[in-house]
Amino acid sequence: MVRCSDASLYSGVTTDVERRFKEHTESKKGSKYVRAKIPLRVVYTEPCASRSEAQIREAQLKKMKKEEKEALVKSLEPKKKTKKTSV
């Protein structure tokens, strides 16, 4: 999933995440949606065994509510360490 400048999340299928993100940001090969929304960074990826499996998963992701997608993205973020203080 790609986070766009308007905070939306874009999902797509690719065999090379870096190449595809570069296409979205630097060429006309990017999707119209992403070109209009300005992609900022890749925030979530999932490996799949086949293109067919990836397309099925993409359809599942696109049906998810925004809150569910955000929770999925957040689940991969590193946990922030909190400082322990003593009295």
N, C-alpha and C positions, 0 to 999 in steps of 0.2 A: 504494500500500500504506500502511496505517496501522499505526503501532507502538502496541500496547496496553500497559497498565500491567504485565501479566505477561510482557512482552517478546515476545509473539506478534505475528505480522504478519497483517493482514486485507487481503484483496484484494476489490475490487468494481469495478463499471462505473458511470460517471456522465458527464454532459456538463458538469458544473460542480463541480470538486473542492472549492472553498471552501464552497459551499452544502451539498454532501453531508456534508462533515466536520461542519459546524454541525448538520445534522440528526442525525448520530450522537451528538453531544455535548449537544445542547440540546433535543431533542424525542423523541417516541415513534416517529418515522419511521426511526430508526436500526435496523440489524439487531439481532436478539436477541444474537448473538455479541458484537458490539461493546459493546452496553449492559452486558453482564455483565463484559466485560474492561476497560472504561474506556479509551477511545481517548486517546492522548497527542498524537500529531502525525502529519502526512503525511510519509512518508519516501521515497516513490518514486511517480512517475507516468510514464505513457507516452501520447503522443498516438496516436490511431488514426483511420483514414479514415472508419470507419463503426461503428455499434453492433455489427454482426455481427462485424467484425474485432476489436473490443474484447472481446467475449464469448469469442471463440476464444482470444485472448491471456490472458484471465482464467483460463480452464480450464487453459492451459499453466502459468501461475504457480501455481495451486492444486495442480498435480501435482508441483511442484518440492519437493525436500527443503528443510528449514529452512536448512541451510548454504548451499544455492544461492541462496535468497532473500536471505540476509544478505550474500552476496558481491555480489549485484545492487545492494542498497542501498548497500553500502560503495563500490561503483564510482562512485557519484554524489557521495560526500562529498568536500569540498575536501581536497586534499593538505595535510598539516601541514608547515610549513617547519621545517627543522632549522637551528640556528645553527652556523655554521662557526667553529671555534676555531683559533687559530694558536698555535704554541709558540715 
